[in-house]
């Protein structure tokens, strides 16, 4: 209960929960529309998605300053690959949030002369750039894990019996065990990679680079939201630095 209270007091946790329900709602209303069943229920889920989207924009309002400040901290990180990818990711996130803030102000009616479509495209471009940088960092982390595993094998620390060519079902089982051990020992990299891969296709499709249905986007958003929730609920699965 104490852990739940601590999580519930975090703005990031509320944003992830709202995001999860938002994308589930998108998948549901698209399924209802494709099956041509219960149009009124589909409209209710569309409304729920819109409300949660607006709620999340409100929660994020002003966070662009946090991202700019965070980029100053990562700018001096000793590892060059992580320094470049993290800094560019956070700067892109800050610019994405600025565009997102303007869209929220337009929704509230405080600013009526904002070109929402233009700023939506701008936001998606910076969001896509941010996720791309995160994926580059994930690839770097995976390659580093592979190098560490090879070094451990050469030194005799790792179980070299599992590193065999797949020639029989037993070899395949050994390879599966080896892969599971590596993945379980580095859940932070796995969770972050899954989240970023799923997130990548959301702005990618919004910019017209891919033709994905709202149901597919909803499923991808649901998976990435669950990965984000896991990272918050279980700190050991959060990639550091982030």
C-alpha positions as a Markdown table, in Angstrom:
| # | Residue | x | y | z |
|---|---|---|---|---|
| 1 | Unk | 0.0 | 0.0 | 0.0 |
| 2 | Unk | 2.9 | 2.4 | 0.8 |
| 3 | Unk | 4.3 | 1.8 | -2.6 |
| 4 | Unk | 1.0 | 2.5 | -4.3 |
| 5 | Unk | 0.6 | 5.7 | -2.3 |
| 6 | Unk | 4.1 | 6.8 | -3.4 |
| 7 | Unk | 3.4 | 6.0 | -7.0 |
| 8 | Unk | 0.0 | 7.7 | -7.0 |
| 9 | Unk | 1.7 | 10.9 | -5.8 |
| 10 | Unk | 3.9 | 11.1 | -8.9 |
| 11 | Unk | 2.8 | 13.1 | -11.9 |
| 12 | Unk | 4.6 | 10.8 | -14.2 |
| 13 | Unk | 2.7 | 7.8 | -12.9 |
| 14 | Unk | -0.6 | 9.5 | -13.5 |
| 15 | Unk | 0.5 | 10.5 | -17.0 |
| 16 | Unk | 1.4 | 6.8 | -17.8 |
| 17 | Unk | -2.0 | 5.5 | -16.5 |
| 18 | Unk | -3.9 | 8.1 | -18.5 |
| 19 | Unk | -1.8 | 7.3 | -21.5 |
| 20 | Unk | -2.5 | 3.6 | -21.2 |
| 21 | Unk | -6.3 | 4.2 | -21.0 |
| 22 | Unk | -6.1 | 6.7 | -23.8 |
| 23 | Unk | -4.5 | 4.2 | -26.3 |
| 24 | Unk | -6.8 | 1.4 | -25.1 |
| 25 | Unk | -9.7 | 3.7 | -25.9 |
| 26 | Unk | -8.3 | 4.4 | -29.4 |
| 27 | Unk | -8.0 | 0.7 | -30.1 |
| 28 | Unk | -11.5 | -0.1 | -28.8 |
| 29 | Unk | -13.3 | 2.7 | -30.8 |
| 30 | Unk | -11.6 | 1.6 | -34.0 |
| 31 | Unk | -12.6 | -2.0 | -33.5 |
| 32 | Unk | -16.2 | -0.9 | -32.8 |
| 33 | Unk | -16.2 | 1.2 | -36.0 |
| 34 | Unk | -14.7 | -1.5 | -38.2 |
| 35 | Unk | -17.3 | -4.0 | -36.9 |
| 36 | Unk | -20.0 | -1.4 | -37.4 |
| 37 | Unk | -21.4 | -2.1 | -33.9 |
| 38 | Unk | -22.7 | 0.3 | -31.3 |
| 39 | Unk | -21.7 | 3.7 | -32.8 |
| 40 | Unk | -22.7 | 5.5 | -29.6 |
| 41 | Unk | -20.2 | 3.5 | -27.6 |
| 42 | Unk | -17.5 | 4.1 | -30.1 |
| 43 | Unk | -18.2 | 7.9 | -29.8 |
| 44 | Unk | -17.9 | 7.6 | -26.0 |
| 45 | Unk | -14.5 | 6.0 | -26.3 |
| 46 | Unk | -13.4 | 8.7 | -28.8 |
| 47 | Unk | -14.5 | 11.3 | -26.2 |
| 48 | Unk | -12.6 | 9.5 | -23.5 |
| 49 | Unk | -9.5 | 9.5 | -25.6 |
| 50 | Unk | -9.8 | 13.2 | -26.3 |
| 51 | Unk | -10.3 | 14.0 | -22.6 |
| 52 | Unk | -7.3 | 12.0 | -21.5 |
| 53 | Unk | -5.2 | 13.5 | -24.3 |
| 54 | Unk | -6.1 | 17.0 | -23.0 |
| 55 | Unk | -5.5 | 15.9 | -19.4 |
| 56 | Unk | -2.0 | 14.7 | -20.3 |
| 57 | Unk | -1.2 | 17.9 | -22.1 |
| 58 | Unk | -2.2 | 19.8 | -18.9 |
| 59 | Unk | 0.1 | 17.5 | -16.8 |
| 60 | Unk | 3.0 | 18.1 | -19.2 |
| 61 | Unk | 2.5 | 21.9 | -19.3 |
| 62 | Unk | 5.8 | 23.6 | -18.4 |
| 63 | Unk | 7.8 | 20.4 | -18.6 |
| 64 | Unk | 9.7 | 21.7 | -21.6 |
| 65 | Unk | 11.9 | 23.6 | -19.1 |
| 66 | Unk | 12.6 | 20.4 | -17.2 |
| 67 | Unk | 13.8 | 18.8 | -20.5 |
| 68 | Unk | 16.1 | 21.8 | -21.4 |
| 69 | Unk | 17.6 | 21.6 | -17.9 |
| 70 | Unk | 18.0 | 17.8 | -18.1 |
| 71 | Unk | 19.9 | 18.2 | -21.4 |
| 72 | Unk | 22.4 | 20.4 | -19.6 |
| 73 | Unk | 23.1 | 17.6 | -17.1 |
| 74 | Unk | 23.6 | 14.9 | -19.8 |
| 75 | Unk | 25.8 | 17.2 | -21.9 |
| 76 | Unk | 28.8 | 16.4 | -19.7 |
| 77 | Unk | 28.2 | 12.6 | -19.4 |
| 78 | Unk | 31.6 | 10.8 | -19.9 |
| 79 | Unk | 30.4 | 8.2 | -22.4 |
| 80 | Unk | 30.3 | 10.0 | -25.8 |
| 81 | Unk | 27.5 | 7.8 | -27.3 |
| 82 | Unk | 25.2 | 8.2 | -24.4 |
| 83 | Unk | 26.0 | 11.9 | -24.1 |
| 84 | Unk | 25.1 | 12.6 | -27.7 |
| 85 | Unk | 22.0 | 10.5 | -27.8 |
| 86 | Unk | 20.6 | 11.6 | -24.5 |
| 87 | Unk | 21.3 | 15.3 | -25.0 |
| 88 | Unk | 19.7 | 15.3 | -28.5 |
| 89 | Unk | 16.8 | 13.3 | -27.2 |
| 90 | Unk | 16.1 | 15.7 | -24.4 |
| 91 | Unk | 16.5 | 18.8 | -26.6 |
| 92 | Unk | 14.1 | 17.2 | -29.1 |
| 93 | Unk | 11.6 | 16.4 | -26.3 |
| 94 | Unk | 11.8 | 20.0 | -25.1 |
| 95 | Unk | 10.9 | 21.3 | -28.6 |
| 96 | Unk | 8.2 | 18.7 | -28.9 |
| 97 | Unk | 6.7 | 19.9 | -25.6 |
| 98 | Unk | 6.7 | 23.5 | -26.7 |
| 99 | Unk | 4.6 | 22.6 | -29.7 |
| 100 | Unk | 2.4 | 20.4 | -27.5 |
| 101 | Unk | 1.9 | 23.3 | -25.1 |
| 102 | Unk | 0.8 | 25.5 | -27.9 |
| 103 | Unk | -1.7 | 22.9 | -29.1 |
| 104 | Unk | -3.1 | 22.7 | -25.5 |
| 105 | Unk | -3.5 | 26.5 | -25.4 |
| 106 | Unk | -5.4 | 26.2 | -28.6 |
| 107 | Unk | -7.7 | 23.6 | -27.2 |
| 108 | Unk | -8.5 | 25.7 | -24.2 |
| 109 | Unk | -9.5 | 28.6 | -26.4 |
| 110 | Unk | -6.9 | 31.0 | -24.9 |
| 111 | Unk | -5.1 | 31.3 | -28.3 |
| 112 | Unk | -7.4 | 31.0 | -31.3 |
| 113 | Unk | -4.9 | 31.9 | -34.0 |
| 114 | Unk | -2.7 | 28.9 | -33.6 |
| 115 | Unk | -2.4 | 26.6 | -36.6 |
| 116 | Unk | -3.0 | 23.3 | -34.8 |
| 117 | Unk | -2.3 | 21.1 | -37.8 |
| 118 | Unk | 1.1 | 22.8 | -38.4 |
| 119 | Unk | 2.1 | 22.6 | -34.8 |
| 120 | Unk | 0.9 | 19.0 | -34.6 |
| 121 | Unk | 3.3 | 18.1 | -37.5 |
| 122 | Unk | 6.1 | 20.0 | -35.8 |
| 123 | Unk | 5.5 | 18.2 | -32.5 |
| 124 | Unk | 5.5 | 14.8 | -34.2 |
| 125 | Unk | 8.8 | 15.5 | -36.0 |
| 126 | Unk | 10.5 | 16.4 | -32.8 |
| 127 | Unk | 8.9 | 13.5 | -31.0 |
| 128 | Unk | 10.1 | 11.1 | -33.7 |
| 129 | Unk | 13.6 | 12.6 | -33.5 |
| 130 | Unk | 13.6 | 12.1 | -29.7 |
| 131 | Unk | 12.5 | 8.5 | -30.0 |
| 132 | Unk | 15.1 | 7.8 | -32.8 |
| 133 | Unk | 17.9 | 9.1 | -30.5 |
| 134 | Unk | 16.5 | 6.8 | -27.7 |
| 135 | Unk | 16.6 | 3.9 | -30.0 |
| 136 | Unk | 20.2 | 4.7 | -31.0 |
| 137 | Unk | 21.1 | 4.6 | -27.4 |
| 138 | Unk | 19.2 | 1.2 | -27.0 |
| 139 | Unk | 21.2 | -0.2 | -29.9 |
| 140 | Unk | 24.4 | 1.0 | -28.3 |
| 141 | Unk | 23.5 | -0.6 | -25.0 |
| 142 | Unk | 22.6 | -3.9 | -26.7 |
| 143 | Unk | 25.9 | -3.9 | -28.6 |
| 144 | Unk | 27.8 | -3.2 | -25.3 |
| 145 | Unk | 26.0 | -6.1 | -23.6 |
| 146 | Unk | 27.0 | -8.4 | -26.5 |
| 147 | Unk | 30.6 | -7.3 | -26.2 |
| 148 | Unk | 30.5 | -7.9 | -22.4 |
| 149 | Unk | 29.0 | -11.4 | -22.9 |
| 150 | Unk | 31.7 | -12.3 | -25.4 |
| 151 | Unk | 34.4 | -11.1 | -23.1 |
| 152 | Unk | 32.9 | -13.1 | -20.3 |
| 153 | Unk | 32.9 | -16.2 | -22.5 |
| 154 | Unk | 36.6 | -15.7 | -23.3 |
| 155 | Unk | 37.5 | -15.3 | -19.7 |
| 156 | Unk | 35.5 | -18.5 | -18.8 |
| 157 | Unk | 33.0 | -16.6 | -16.6 |
| 158 | Unk | 30.0 | -17.3 | -18.9 |
| 159 | Unk | 28.7 | -20.8 | -19.7 |
| 160 | Unk | 30.3 | -21.4 | -23.1 |
| 161 | Unk | 28.3 | -24.6 | -23.5 |
| 162 | Unk | 25.3 | -22.4 | -24.2 |
| 163 | Unk | 27.0 | -20.6 | -27.1 |
| 164 | Unk | 26.6 | -23.2 | -29.8 |
| 165 | Unk | 25.4 | -23.3 | -33.3 |
| 166 | Unk | 21.8 | -24.4 | -33.7 |
| 167 | Unk | 21.9 | -27.9 | -35.1 |
| 168 | Unk | 19.3 | -29.7 | -33.1 |
| 169 | Unk | 16.3 | -28.9 | -30.8 |
| 170 | Unk | 18.6 | -29.2 | -27.8 |
| 171 | Unk | 20.9 | -26.5 | -29.2 |
| 172 | Unk | 17.9 | -24.3 | -29.8 |
| 173 | Unk | 16.8 | -24.9 | -26.2 |
| 174 | Unk | 20.3 | -23.9 | -25.0 |
| 175 | Unk | 20.2 | -20.8 | -27.1 |
| 176 | Unk | 16.8 | -19.9 | -25.7 |
| 177 | Unk | 18.0 | -20.3 | -22.2 |
| 178 | Unk | 21.1 | -18.2 | -22.9 |
| 179 | Unk | 19.0 | -15.5 | -24.4 |
| 180 | Unk | 16.5 | -15.5 | -21.5 |
| 181 | Unk | 19.4 | -15.3 | -19.0 |
| 182 | Unk | 20.9 | -12.3 | -20.8 |
| 183 | Unk | 17.5 | -10.5 | -21.2 |
| 184 | Unk | 16.4 | -11.2 | -17.6 |
| 185 | Unk | 19.7 | -9.8 | -16.3 |
| 186 | Unk | 19.3 | -6.6 | -18.3 |
| 187 | Unk | 15.6 | -5.9 | -18.1 |
| 188 | Unk | 16.2 | -2.2 | -18.1 |
| 189 | Unk | 17.5 | -2.4 | -21.7 |
| 190 | Unk | 14.7 | -4.7 | -22.7 |
| 191 | Unk | 11.9 | -2.6 | -21.3 |
| 192 | Unk | 13.4 | 0.6 | -22.7 |
| 193 | Unk | 13.8 | -0.9 | -26.2 |
| 194 | Unk | 10.3 | -2.3 | -26.3 |
| 195 | Unk | 8.9 | 1.1 | -25.2 |
| 196 | Unk | 10.8 | 3.0 | -27.8 |
| 197 | Unk | 10.2 | 0.6 | -30.7 |
| 198 | Unk | 6.4 | 0.8 | -30.1 |
| 199 | Unk | 6.5 | 4.6 | -29.6 |
| 200 | Unk | 8.5 | 5.1 | -32.8 |
| 201 | Unk | 5.6 | 4.1 | -35.1 |
| 202 | Unk | 3.1 | 6.5 | -33.5 |
| 203 | Unk | 4.7 | 9.8 | -34.8 |
| 204 | Unk | 6.0 | 7.9 | -37.8 |
| 205 | Unk | 2.5 | 7.1 | -38.9 |
| 206 | Unk | 1.1 | 10.5 | -37.8 |
| 207 | Unk | 3.6 | 12.2 | -40.2 |
| 208 | Unk | 2.4 | 10.0 | -43.1 |
| 209 | Unk | 5.4 | 7.7 | -43.4 |
| 210 | Unk | 3.3 | 4.6 | -42.7 |
| 211 | Unk | -0.3 | 3.7 | -43.0 |
| 212 | Unk | -1.3 | 2.3 | -39.6 |
| 213 | Unk | -4.9 | 1.9 | -38.4 |
| 214 | Unk | -6.0 | 3.6 | -35.1 |
| 215 | Unk | -6.3 | 0.1 | -33.7 |
| 216 | Unk | -2.7 | -0.7 | -34.4 |
| 217 | Unk | -1.6 | 2.7 | -33.0 |
| 218 | Unk | -3.7 | 2.0 | -29.9 |
| 219 | Unk | -2.1 | -1.4 | -29.4 |
| 220 | Unk | 1.4 | 0.0 | -29.8 |
| 221 | Unk | 0.6 | 2.9 | -27.5 |
| 222 | Unk | -0.8 | 0.4 | -24.9 |
| 223 | Unk | 2.4 | -1.7 | -25.0 |
| 224 | Unk | 4.7 | 1.3 | -24.7 |
| 225 | Unk | 2.6 | 2.7 | -21.8 |
| 226 | Unk | 2.7 | -0.6 | -20.0 |
| 227 | Unk | 6.5 | -0.6 | -20.4 |
| 228 | Unk | 6.7 | 2.9 | -19.0 |
| 229 | Unk | 4.5 | 1.9 | -16.1 |
| 230 | Unk | 6.8 | -1.1 | -15.4 |
| 231 | Unk | 9.9 | 1.3 | -15.4 |
| 232 | Unk | 8.2 | 3.6 | -12.9 |
| 233 | Unk | 6.9 | 0.8 | -10.6 |
| 234 | Unk | 10.1 | -1.2 | -10.6 |
| 235 | Unk | 13.2 | 1.1 | -10.6 |
| 236 | Unk | 15.5 | -1.8 | -11.5 |
| 237 | Unk | 13.9 | -1.9 | -15.0 |
| 238 | Unk | 14.6 | 1.8 | -15.7 |
| 239 | Unk | 17.5 | 2.5 | -17.9 |
| 240 | Unk | 20.1 | 4.7 | -16.2 |
| 241 | Unk | 20.9 | 7.4 | -17.0 |
| 242 | Unk | 17.7 | 8.4 | -18.6 |
